[in-house]
Amino acid sequence: MMPKLLPIVVILVLAAGGASYLMQGRTDEPVEMAQAPEVQTAAPDTVAGDAARLADDAADAAQTAAETADEAPATEATDSQDAANAAADAAADAAAIAADAAAEAVAASNDTGGAPASDAADAAEAAAEAALDAADRAAAAAAGATAGVTDLTADAAAQEAASAAQDAAEAAAETADAATVAARIEALLTPEGFDRAQVDSIIDGAAIPDTQKQTLKQLVSQAEGDPALLAAALEQVKAVMR
């Protein structure tokens, strides 16, 4: 059986540059990693995770506002207009919060490196952009004017705003999901959020030679149980994936 912990000299050598062995065989191609289903779990208690949860809550609020606007009575102009305005406001909030979540996802992916985190950040940014576009449409509808249409009735404005707010809600939810993945991967590669099986899965999916994968997994395995040694090992994992 292998010893539980790596000799301290091994970690020191790696931290000083001995990780060059791990880098051998790297290509300039982006590192592709398996997106194991278990990675896509609840957002961790990190800045990026908090942003993802806020985006999810904002998406729910926009969804509720969209449903209210869609159901606004056609015969009550005031109620319809109020519903349209509420939908537009909720869509704007969802879009703004989604943009913040996307920014945090990008920050998380920059720290982590690797394809899944980077892909998740890209998806979060694209979804946030879609949310912003939908919020603009909702605002235009609430103001009584959409592309090529002016002087909308209150009911028509409510319907247009409801549709746009629905789109904003869906885009914000997609942003939250993508940001959660980026945040989760970031957390996994820290001693506090470490999960052996999931980190092994990330390593297994990396576009590196099998010998490197085994070396990294062995490094993590032997460092497990000591936060300081594990932190150094996880830094080596991230260094290879960047």
N, C-alpha and C positions, 0 to 999 in steps of 0.2 A: 504494500500500500504506500502511496506517495505521502510525504509529510504534509501536515495540515497547512503550514505556512511556508512561503518561499524564504530562503535565507535572505537577510536584509541586504546583503551585497548584491543579489540579483536585481532587486528593485533599484538600488542606487545606480547600478550600471545602466539599467534601462533608462532611468530618469536622466542620466548624463549623456545619453546618446546611443546606448547599446540597442535601442529599438530599431537601429538600421537594419538588423536582420529581418525584423517584421516587415519593413518597408520593401524588402527585395521582392521583385516580381510585380510591384505595383505598376499599373498602366495609368495613362492620363484619362482613361475613361471614367465617367462618374461611377462611384461605388453603388452597386445595386444591392439592396438588402430585402430579404423576405419581409412582407408585411403580415406578420403572424396575427391572427384574429385577436389573440389575447392582448396585444399591444393597444388595441383600440378599446380601452376601458374608460372608467371615470377619470376625469381630469384630476391631476395631482394637485396638492396644495403648494403651488408655485405661482409666480407672477403670471406666467403663460397659462397655467391651469385656471387661475382666477379669471383671466380675461376670457377664456373659452366659456366658462360658466356664465359670465355676464352676457356674452353674445347669445348663448342658448336661452337665457331668460328674456332677452330683448326680442328674440325671434318669437317666443311664446306670446309676448305682449303685442307684437305686430300682428300675429295670427288672430288673436282675440279682437283687435281693432278692425281687422279686415272683415271678420265675420259680422261684427256689429254694423259696419258700413254696408255690407252686402244685404243685410236684413232690414236696413232702414226703410220705413214706410214711404212709399212713393207719393202719398198724398200730403205728407207733412214736410214741407220744404226746409223748415228750420232744423228739424231732427236729422234730415238727410245731409244738410250742409255741415251740421255739427259732427255727424258721423264721418263725413269725408275729411274734415279737418283733423279729427282724432286719428283716423287711419294714416293720414299724411304725417302727423307728428310721430306716431309710433314707428312708421317706416323710417323716418329720419333718425330716430333714436337707435333703431336696430342697425341701420347702416353705419352710423358713427361708432357704435360699440363694436360692430363687426370689423371695422377698419382698425380699431385698437387691438382687437384679438389677432388680426392678421399680422400686425407689426410685432406683437409679442411672439407669434409663431416663427416669424423670420429670425428674431433674436435667438430663439431657442434652437433653430436649425443651424444658425451660424456657430453656436457654441458646440453643438453635437457633431455636425458633419454627417455625411452619409446620405444616400438617396432617399430613404423613407422620410426623414425629417425635412429634407429640402423639398421633396415632392409635396409633403403636407403643407409646408409654408407657401409654396406656389399656389396650391389649391385654395388655401385660406385667402390669399391676396386676390385671386380671381373671383372668388365668391363674394368677398367684401366689395369689389368693384361692381359686381352685379347688384348688390344690395344698394349701393349708392345710386346707381342708375334707376333702380325701381323707386327709390325714395324721391328722386327728382320727378318721376312720372306721377307719383302720388301727390306731390305738392302742386304740380301743374293741374291735375284733375280737381283737387280741392279748390284751386283758384278759379275753376270754371273754364279752363282752356287746356286742351291736349293737342297733340300734333295735328294740325290742320282743322281743329275743331274749336270754335269759340262760343261763348255764351251757353255753356252746358246748363241744363236744368240742374237743380239741386240733387234730384234723384240720379241723373246720369253722372254727375260729378261723384256722387257717393259710390256708384258702381265702378267707375274708373279708378277711384282712389282705393276701393276695396281690392280690385285686381292687382294694382301696383303694390299695395301693402302686403298682399299674399306673396307676391314674388320676392319682396324684400325679406319677409319672414323666412321663406325657404332658403334664400341666399345666406341670410344670417345664420340659420341652422347649419348649413353646409360649412360656413366659416368656422362655427363652433366645433363641428366634428373634426375638421382638418386641424384646427389649432390644438384640439385635445390630443390628437395623435402626435403632433410635434412636441407638445409639452410632456406627454407620457414618455416618449423616447428620451427626451432630455433628462427626465427624472430617473429613468432606469439606469442611466450611465453615471449615477452618483451613489456613494455609499448609503445615503438616506433612502433612496428609492430603488435600490438594487433588487433585482429579481433574477436569480441565476438562470432559470429556464428561458426567460424572455431575452436576456442578454445573449445567451447561447444561440437563440434563434436569430437574433440580429447578426451575430458573427457568422453563422452558417449561411446566411443569405448574402453576405458581402462578396463582391466581385474580386476576390483575392484567391491565391492558391490554397489548396486544402491544407498544405503544411503550415501555412500562416494561420489558418483558422484554428488548427489544433494547438498551435503555440499560444495563440491568444486565449483560447478557452482553458488551456492548462494554467496559464498565468492567472486568469481570473479565479479559477477553481482553488489554486493554492493560496491566493491572497484572501479568499473569502473567510470572514470571521475576524479579520483585523481591519478596522476602518481606514487606518493610514495606508496599509499595504494595498487594500482594495481600491482606494482612491487613486494610487499610482498606477495600478493595473488598468483601471477604467480609463485613465487619461491616455494610456497606450492604445487602448481600443479606439478611442476617439481620434487619436493622431493618425492611425492607419486609415480610418474612414474619411478623413478630411481630404 
